[in-house]
Amino acid sequence: MPGIMYRSMGGGPGFETGPTLFPPTMRHSAVSVQDDVLWVFWRNVGDAPEHMLVSSIALTPDWQAWQVSQTFSLAPYEGADEPVSPSLRSVAYGRQCQGRDPAIFEEGGQIYLLYALARASGIGLGQLFFDQNSQDPVDTTYRLHRSSN
């Protein structure tokens, strides 16, 4: 079920169920850990237009007490030349005013967010910048630079 946290103490079988932090309409998530903050990049089924959301979770020792500190829209939707319609759980047929499938790529100390755009008609790439001096994830600032193509 989307939105439920699980963990495995040894990295293998035997996952333990944790808190439900996201709605059942969550889909297409990617994560990045920066210091003691878990950043979750995700989409919400039914949004019109569907767009990238980002949430922060302070990684406190008691993982059962984790809570989403904030959720906000990170990047505008893609496929703006197509009609706006609510997203559905289905196969992507043709261009639509929606995006999907976020992924995190890290190399050489740089962090990038990739995502399918216009309902899988292309790939978007943005470099993420996190404010490492912030002590509170709610006040953490970020910038997203989108490629021109």
N, C-alpha and C positions, 0 to 999 in steps of 0.2 A: 504494500500500500504506500502511495506517495506520502512524503512528509514525516515518516516515522524514522527515528534514529536507531541504528543497530550498532553493536560493537562485538568484536571477537578479541579476547585477551591474548590469544596466541597467533592471530592472523589466519586461522584456519576455520574448520567447522565449529559449530556450537555458538552461533550468534545469540547475543542477549538483546532483548527488545528494550528500548529506552523510550524517551518522551516523544510525543507527536508534536513537532514544531511548525509544521506547514499544513495548509489545507489539502484535502483529498484531490483538489483540482491542480495541484502542483505537477509539473512534468519537466522533462529535459533539464536536469540540473548538472552543475559543475561546481567544484569546490576548490578553494585555495586557503591554506593556513598561513597567516602572517602574524608572527609573534604568538600571542595568546588569543587570537581572534580567528574564527572560522568564517570565511566569506562564502556565501552560497549564491550562485548565479542561477536563475531559474525562470520558468515561464508559467503562466497560469491559464489553464484551459478555460475558454469562454470569454477571455478578454477581447475587446474589439477596439482597436486592433491588438493582436497579441504582441507583447513587447518584453524586453529583458528586464527582470527584476533582480535586485541584489539585496541580500539580508546579511546581517552580522550577528554572530553568536560568540559571546565571551566564553572561552574554554576554561571554566572553573573546574576544580578537582572533582566536584560531585556532578557527574554528567547527567544524572537524573534531574538536576535542577536547572539545566541549561534552558535559556529562553532567547528568543529572537529579540535583539535590541532594537532593530529598526528594519524597515523594508522600504525601498524606494526604486523608482524607475531609473535604470542606468543608461540605456541607449534607446533612441527612438526606433520605432518599427521600421521595417524594410519593405520595399514593394509599394511605396506611397502612390505609385501610378495606378494601382489596382483598387477596386472597391473595398471598403471596410466591411468586414463581416466577423462575427464571433468565431474563435478558433474551435475546432472539434478534435476529439481523439480519433485520428484516422491517418491514412496514408496521404502524403502530400501530392495532390494532383494539380499541376500547373502553377503559374505564378499567382500569389495571393499577397495581400497586405499583412503579412505575418512573418515571424522569424522562428527558428527552432534550434535545438541541439547545441547548447553552449558547451564549450570545452576550454580547459585551461592548459596553456603551454608555457613552460618556464625554461629559459636557457640563458646562461651567462648572467644570472642575477636579474634578468628582465622577465616580466610576467605579461602574457598576452591572453586575451579573451577571443576565442574564435566562435562563430555561430553561423548557422545556415540562414540565409536571408531570402526574402520573397518566396517563402514556402519551398525551400531547397533549390532555388534557381541560381544561387551563388553562395560565396563564403565571405563573411565579414571578419575583419581582424582589427582589434584595438589593443593598444598597450595600456596596461593598468599601472597606476602610480598610487601607492599607499603612503599616508603620512605616518612614518615610524615614530614620531615624537608624541603622538596622541596617547594619553593614558586611558581614555574612555572610547570604546568602539563607536558610541553614538556620535562623538565629535570627530571621528576619523574622516578625513577628506580624501577624495580620490578625483582623478581626472581620467577621462577616456578620450584617446585620440583615435579617430576612425581613419582608415585608409581612404584614399580618394576614389578607389574603384570598388 
